[in-house]
Amino acid sequence: MSSYNRSIKMFDEPHPPVVLDRVVNEKSINKGKFLTKAHSESYLYQMQTISKLQDVNSVLEIGPGEGFVAKNLRSIGYEYHTLDFEDANEPTIKADFSSLEPNQVTQSYDLTCACQVLEHFPYESLLKNITTLAQLSKKYVLISLPCSCKGFSIKLNISHGQHKRKTKQIDFYLPTNLPNRKYRKEYMEEFPWAVHYWEIGRKGFPLKRILQDIESCKLKILDKFHSPNPFHYFILSQKE
């Protein structure tokens, strides 16, 4: 790796390797990183989507990060388990999802979810990963993925008294069709969790392709939508 300069970042790398080294050593991969308005809105959408499903009582989340959603849904009575390979994230199940076999998990759940996780694996792994999520679920699979898009959203709130409120939202987004993100080979090998191998809306990854691949795993798409942060795109599906 003599040609691999670890003090700089290149292309679409989020941070220089020396910075990521420090983050890993301090066991602070997620500490404060996702406590932003944009991420908080996505957490809220994740929680609302789950809570609207009246037949969901148990949930398994892959890659829970700081556990914001897990802590909040547990506090209102959900059986909410998490799976991660990082001790710092205090997962219910410590395992590497990339090599996970469903029989390693001793129970199934009403819903499994992986939000802003699957893009950290090569696209060739998507069918396997979605299939694993489906096998661990009794009913639903919820994912969110990065969406490279451009456009606008208009939200109209109509209020009449405290209990009569109506909200109308119009989203209009188009794919950017940008080339896929670029990283140094050594960077990808060392920090796969910091790499987006693909994103909805970039060249070769239209939304239609992702939806078709999800449906090929014997799942029926129930809903799909942007969160207020349009970079986060949610897809809710149900086992057929």
Long-range contacts (C-beta under 8 A, 24 or more apart in sequence): 1-186, 4-184, 4-186, 4-187, 10-183, 10-184, 10-187, 11-181, 11-182, 11-183, 11-184, 12-181, 12-182, 12-183, 12-196, 13-183, 13-184, 13-187, 13-194, 14-194, 15-194, 17-187, 17-190, 17-191, 20-191, 20-194, 27-86, 27-87, 27-88, 28-88, 29-86, 29-88, 29-193, 30-65, 30-66, 30-88, 30-89, 31-66, 34-65, 34-66, 34-68, 35-66, 35-68, 38-228, 38-229, 38-231, 38-232, 39-229, 40-68, 41-227, 41-228, 41-229, 42-115, 42-116, 42-144, 42-227, 42-228, 42-229, 42-232, 43-68, 43-69, 43-72, 45-225, 45-227, 45-228, 45-232, 45-234, 46-113, 46-115, 46-142, 46-144, 46-234, 47-72, 47-73, 49-142, 49-223, 49-234, 49-236, 50-78, 50-111, 50-113, 50-142, 51-76, 53-110, 53-111, 53-139, 53-140, 55-110, 55-139, 56-110, 56-111, 56-139, 56-140, 57-110, 58-107, 58-109, 58-110, 58-111, 59-109, 59-110, 59-111, 59-112, 59-113, 60-93, 60-105, 60-109, 60-111, 60-112, 60-113, 60-136, 60-137, 61-112, 61-113, 61-114, 61-115, 62-97, 62-112, 62-113, 62-114, 62-117, 62-133, 63-97, 63-114, 63-115, 63-116, 63-117, 64-89, 64-91, 65-89, 69-115, 79-109, 81-109, 97-129, 97-132, 98-125, 100-132, 102-132, 102-135, 102-136, 105-136, 108-136, 108-137, 108-138, 109-136, 109-137, 109-138, 110-137, 110-138, 110-139, 110-140, 111-137, 111-139, 111-140, 111-141, 111-142, 112-136, 112-137, 112-140, 112-141, 112-142, 113-141, 113-142, 113-143, 114-143, 115-142, 115-143, 115-144, 115-232, 115-234, 116-144, 116-145, 116-146, 116-232, 117-143, 118-143, 118-145, 119-145, 119-146, 119-196, 119-197, 119-198, 119-199, 120-192, 120-193, 120-194, 120-195, 120-196, 120-197, 121-192, 121-197, 122-197, 122-198, 123-197, 123-198, 123-205, 126-210, 126-213, 127-213, 127-216, 127-217, 130-213, 130-214, 130-217, 130-219, 131-217, 134-217, 134-218, 134-219, 134-239, 137-239, 138-239, 139-238, 139-239, 140-222, 140-236, 140-237, 140-238, 140-239, 141-219, 141-236, 141-237, 141-238, 141-239, 142-234, 142-235, 142-236, 142-237, 143-234, 143-235, 144-227, 144-232, 144-233, 144-234, 144-235, 145-199, 145-200, 145-210, 145-232, 145-233, 145-235, 146-196, 146-199, 146-200, 146-231, 146-232, 146-233, 147-173, 147-199, 147-200, 147-201, 147-207, 147-226, 147-230, 147-231, 147-232, 147-233, 148-175, 148-176, 148-178, 148-199, 148-200, 148-201, 148-202, 148-231, 149-173, 149-174, 149-175, 149-176, 149-200, 149-201, 149-226, 149-230, 149-231, 150-174, 150-176, 151-230, 153-226, 153-228, 153-230, 171-225, 171-226, 171-230, 173-226, 173-230, 175-200, 175-201, 175-202, 175-206, 175-207, 176-201, 176-202, 177-201, 177-202, 177-203, 178-202, 178-203, 179-203, 180-204, 180-205, 200-233, 207-233, 210-235, 211-235
